[in-house]
């Protein structure tokens, strides 16, 4: 959901027909090359240390973040990165996010991001605030504190589908892993594999059963809220989108989905950004709204599509709950476990293919994963084999031996807690 700027580009080329738009989406969303970089985006809900249920206001966050505050919070902020380069952004309900730069070294990525997390926790701690390592806010219902045209329009769209949109926007937190698309001929299999393994990893790392003081009965209430917020925009793949097919078919399916997704908002120099209900980007191209869209509008539309895996030139894995060791410090690094698991599975192309094959019996079971976690029979059968593959693949990363042991132990604990080890 991250957007760094909300500015209008002058003189951007106009999109004249659907074929042009689909070709552009295919080009910008699937940039191929040797897979080297891994990045992370980490979100946390934020709470008062002495009263976690009390709302955190924008002014308190602005003072705590100081020069690191994003411009969605402080209009003239320098937006200084944290010491190891992580950028600080905010989600609509005040959830704080660190976005790393991509790194060729998984070990350096985890170490640098952990250092930035400690710095962020220190800034917030001096204001009496703490980071919470759960996928849902356990203490209070989400409430929007960022007053931007984008988020106002988003809230209005999600409200048409019920209460889950506000919950997802304002009261959830995730671990997002960013991976290169890969070489030509491998972008499709990697895209397919990220979807195939998704339900198993959702279940294995589900960490959001409680929301606003209530046991929801779902293993990942965060993913439930995301999928229900706007099914066409946030829903899991359908047809060839993420499943078996040639690379060209998979890419074409993604481009069609983008064009057929309703427009979330129309950026304007002044006034609200509301879009006509149900207007897709393809409708806009066809003349249902004037003036016609530009390529910059299409780029912006791409940032408003939130499926479990999103193509943005690289692949953004969005289906994992934020993690916690439960120490309450706000600086624990349990999030490193799912990041290491995903990165390890994608270190070698033969491991990518093996992962997709092992996860195939549970592929597509997104709702079952969110609802039942590792108690779902199909997921329970696939999880040990897939996670054992990941544990073995850790040896192909540059993680130090003590980190590899810690990740393996954490994975084993997850399986034992799920009753399948």
Secondary structure, 3 states (H helix, E strand, C coil): CCCCCCCCCCCCCECCCHHHHHHHHHHHHECCCCCCCEEEEEEEEEEECCECCCCCCHHHHHHHHHHHCCCCCCCCCCCCCCCCCCEEEECCCCCEEEECCCECCHHHHHHHHHHHHHHHHHHHHCCCEEEECCCECCCCCCCCCCCCHHHHHHHHHHHCCCCHHHHHHHHECEEEEEEECCCCCCHHHHHHHHHHCHHHHHHHCCCECEECCEECCCCEHHHHHHHHHCHHHHCCCCCCCCCCCCHHHHHHHHHHHHHHCECCECCCCCCCCECCCCCEHHHHHHHHCCCCCEHHHHHHHHCCCCCCEEECEEEEEEEEECCCCCCCCCCCCCHHHHHHHHHHHCCCHHHHHHHHHHHHHHCCCHHHHHHHHHHCHHHHHHHHHHHHHHHHHHHHCCCCHHHHHHHHHHHHHHHHHCCCC
